[in-house]
Amino acid sequence: MSWKDLQQQWTQTAVTPLSTSTVKDTLGRAQRLRRRVMWRDGTETLVAIALIPVVFGWLRYAMHAHLLLMEASSALLLVWLVYVPWRLWRVRRLLPRNDPGLPLQRYLELQKQAMLAQARMLEQVVWWYLGPCMLGIAGVTVGKHGLTRGVLTYLAVVLVIYIGIERLNKRVAKRYFRRRAEDIDASFRELAAMEAARETYPPSNGKPA
C-alpha cells in the first residue's frame, strides 16, 4: 500500500473524523523523517563497510609488528564498525510502516516511540559512537607512532571535531525527533478533544426530534 492509499484509508476509516489535510500532513512528516533516517543509516553503514578492510589491515600490521596497543585498538575499531550499523538498524526498525490495518492513533503512538528512540540514540552518541571511535583512533595512532607532539596535535584536532559532532547530534535530536514527538502529543490532544466533542454533541441523523 502506498502513502497515498494509506492517507485515503485513514481519512475514511478513522473513528474521529479527520480532514484530508490533517492526515496528509501526518504522513508527509513521517515520510520525510523516514527518508532522513534511511539516508543517514545507509551512509553510516556504507562507510563502516568500506573501513573494515582498512582497519583489518591495521590489525594485521600490528600483529606482525607486535604493537600491542595498536593491535587492541584496531580490534576495538573492528567491533565498533560492526556495532554501529547494528545499533542504527535496531533503532530504525521501530519506525512504523504504512500498514493498512493500523489505526491512525496507533500509528502516531508507534511513531512517537520511534522518534524518542532516535532522539535518545543521538543524545548518547558520545558513549556508543564517538567514544569508542576516539579511543580506537588514539590507540592506533599512539601505538604506531608513539606519544609525539604531532600525535598529540592530531588527537586534539580529532577531539575538537568530535565535540562539534556531539553537539550537532544533540541539536538534530531536539530539532527533528523530539519536536516531532511533541507534535504527536499535540495531535493526540486534538484527537481527544474532537472525540469528546463528538460524544457530547453526536451528529444528527437528520430526523426531527
C-alpha positions as CSV (number, residue, x, y, z in Angstrom):
1,M,0.0,0.0,0.0
2,S,1.4,3.4,-1.0
3,W,1.4,6.5,1.3
4,K,-1.4,8.0,-0.8
5,D,-3.5,4.9,-0.3
6,L,-2.8,4.9,3.4
7,Q,-3.9,8.6,3.6
8,Q,-7.2,7.7,1.9
9,Q,-7.7,4.7,4.2
10,W,-7.2,6.7,7.4
11,T,-9.5,9.6,6.2
12,Q,-12.3,7.2,5.5
13,T,-12.0,4.8,8.5
14,A,-10.9,6.9,11.5
15,V,-13.2,6.8,14.5
16,T,-12.9,10.5,14.8
17,P,-13.5,12.3,11.5
18,L,-10.2,13.7,10.2
19,S,-9.6,16.1,7.4
20,T,-7.6,15.1,4.4
21,S,-5.1,17.9,5.1
22,T,-4.5,16.5,8.7
23,V,-3.8,13.0,7.5
24,K,-1.7,14.3,4.6
25,D,0.4,16.4,7.0
26,T,0.9,13.5,9.4
27,L,2.0,11.1,6.6
28,G,4.1,13.8,5.0
29,R,6.2,14.4,8.1
30,A,6.5,10.7,8.8
31,Q,7.7,10.1,5.2
32,R,10.3,12.9,5.3
33,L,11.7,11.7,8.6
34,R,11.9,8.1,7.4
35,R,13.8,9.3,4.3
36,R,16.2,11.2,6.5
37,V,16.8,8.3,8.8
38,M,17.3,5.8,5.9
39,W,19.8,8.2,4.2
40,R,21.8,8.7,7.4
41,D,21.8,5.0,8.3
42,G,22.7,3.9,4.7
43,T,25.6,6.3,4.6
44,E,26.9,5.3,8.0
45,T,26.6,1.6,7.0
46,L,28.4,2.0,3.7
47,V,31.2,4.0,5.4
48,A,31.6,1.2,8.1
49,I,31.8,-1.5,5.4
50,A,34.4,0.5,3.5
51,L,36.5,1.0,6.6
52,I,36.5,-2.6,7.7
53,P,39.3,-3.7,5.3
54,V,41.4,-0.7,6.3
55,V,41.1,-1.4,10.0
56,F,41.7,-5.1,9.4
57,G,45.0,-4.1,7.6
58,W,46.0,-2.1,10.7
59,L,45.3,-5.1,12.8
60,R,47.4,-7.4,10.7
61,Y,50.3,-4.9,10.7
62,A,50.1,-4.5,14.5
63,M,50.1,-8.3,15.0
64,H,53.2,-8.7,12.8
65,A,55.0,-5.7,14.4
66,H,54.0,-6.9,17.9
67,L,52.4,-3.5,18.7
68,L,50.0,-4.5,21.4
69,L,48.3,-1.1,21.9
70,M,47.7,-0.7,18.1
71,E,46.5,-4.3,18.0
72,A,44.0,-3.9,20.8
73,S,42.8,-0.6,19.4
74,S,42.4,-2.0,15.9
75,A,40.3,-4.8,17.3
76,L,38.2,-2.3,19.2
77,L,37.6,-0.4,15.9
78,L,36.6,-3.6,14.1
79,V,34.0,-4.3,16.7
80,W,32.8,-0.7,16.6
81,L,32.4,-0.8,12.8
82,V,30.1,-3.8,13.1
83,Y,28.2,-2.5,16.1
84,V,27.3,0.9,14.6
85,P,25.2,-0.4,11.7
86,W,23.5,-2.9,14.1
87,R,22.7,-0.1,16.6
88,L,21.3,2.1,13.8
89,W,19.2,-0.8,12.5
90,R,17.9,-1.7,16.0
91,V,16.5,1.8,16.4
92,R,15.4,2.3,12.8
93,R,13.2,-0.8,12.9
94,L,10.9,0.9,15.4
95,L,9.7,3.2,12.7
96,P,6.1,2.2,11.8
97,R,5.3,1.1,8.3
98,N,2.3,2.1,6.2
99,D,0.2,-0.8,7.4
100,P,-3.4,-0.5,6.1
101,G,-4.8,-2.3,9.2
102,L,-3.1,0.2,11.6
103,P,-5.3,2.9,13.0
104,L,-4.0,6.4,12.8
105,Q,-3.9,6.8,16.6
106,R,-1.8,3.6,16.9
107,Y,0.5,4.8,14.1
108,L,1.1,8.1,15.9
109,E,1.9,6.3,19.1
110,L,4.4,4.0,17.4
111,Q,5.9,6.9,15.6
112,K,6.3,8.9,18.8
113,Q,8.2,5.9,20.4
114,A,10.4,5.7,17.3
115,M,11.1,9.5,17.4
116,L,12.1,9.3,21.1
117,A,14.3,6.3,20.5
118,Q,16.1,8.2,17.6
119,A,16.5,11.3,19.9
120,R,18.0,9.2,22.8
121,M,20.4,7.5,20.4
122,L,21.7,10.8,19.1
123,E,21.9,12.3,22.5
124,Q,24.0,9.4,23.7
125,V,26.3,9.4,20.7
126,V,29.3,10.1,22.8
127,W,29.0,6.7,24.5
128,W,28.3,4.3,21.6
129,Y,29.8,6.2,18.6
130,L,32.3,8.9,19.3
131,G,33.9,7.5,22.5
132,P,34.9,4.0,21.1
133,C,36.0,5.6,17.8
134,M,38.1,8.2,19.6
135,L,39.7,5.5,21.8
136,G,40.4,3.3,18.8
137,I,42.0,6.1,16.7
138,A,44.0,7.3,19.7
139,G,45.3,3.8,20.4
140,V,46.2,3.1,16.8
141,T,48.0,6.4,16.4
142,V,49.9,6.3,19.6
143,G,50.7,2.6,19.3
144,K,52.2,3.1,15.8
145,H,54.0,6.5,16.2
146,G,54.4,7.0,19.9
147,L,53.3,9.9,22.0
148,T,54.9,12.7,20.0
149,R,53.9,16.4,19.7
150,G,52.5,15.7,16.2
151,V,50.3,12.9,17.5
152,L,49.0,15.0,20.4
153,T,48.1,17.8,18.0
154,Y,46.4,15.4,15.7
155,L,44.4,13.9,18.5
156,A,43.5,17.3,19.8
157,V,42.1,18.2,16.4
158,V,40.1,15.0,16.2
159,L,38.7,15.7,19.7
160,V,37.5,19.2,18.7
161,I,35.8,17.7,15.6
162,Y,34.1,15.1,17.8
163,I,32.9,17.7,20.2
164,G,31.3,19.5,17.3
165,I,29.7,16.3,16.0
166,E,28.3,15.6,19.5
167,R,26.7,19.0,19.7
168,L,25.3,18.7,16.2
169,N,23.7,15.3,17.0
170,K,22.1,16.8,20.1
171,R,20.7,19.7,18.1
172,V,19.3,17.3,15.5
173,A,17.7,15.2,18.2
174,K,16.0,18.2,19.6
175,R,15.1,19.9,16.3
176,Y,13.7,17.0,14.4
177,F,12.9,14.0,16.6
178,R,11.9,15.4,20.0
179,R,10.0,18.2,18.3
180,R,8.1,15.6,16.2
181,A,7.3,13.7,19.4
182,E,5.8,17.0,20.8
183,D,3.8,17.5,17.6
184,I,2.4,14.0,18.0
185,D,1.4,14.7,21.6
186,A,-0.4,17.8,20.2
187,S,-2.2,15.6,17.7
188,F,-3.3,13.2,20.5
189,R,-4.8,16.1,22.4
190,E,-6.6,17.4,19.2
191,L,-8.0,13.9,18.5
192,A,-9.1,13.5,22.1
193,A,-10.9,16.9,22.0
194,M,-12.6,16.0,18.8
195,E,-13.7,12.7,20.2
196,A,-15.0,14.3,23.4
197,A,-16.9,16.9,21.3
198,R,-18.4,14.1,19.2
199,E,-19.6,12.3,22.2
200,T,-21.1,15.5,23.8
201,Y,-22.7,16.6,20.6
202,P,-23.4,13.5,18.5
203,P,-24.1,14.1,14.8
204,S,-27.7,14.5,13.9
205,N,-29.3,11.7,12.0
206,G,-31.5,14.1,10.1
207,K,-34.8,13.1,11.7
208,P,-36.9,15.7,13.6
209,A,-37.0,15.4,17.4
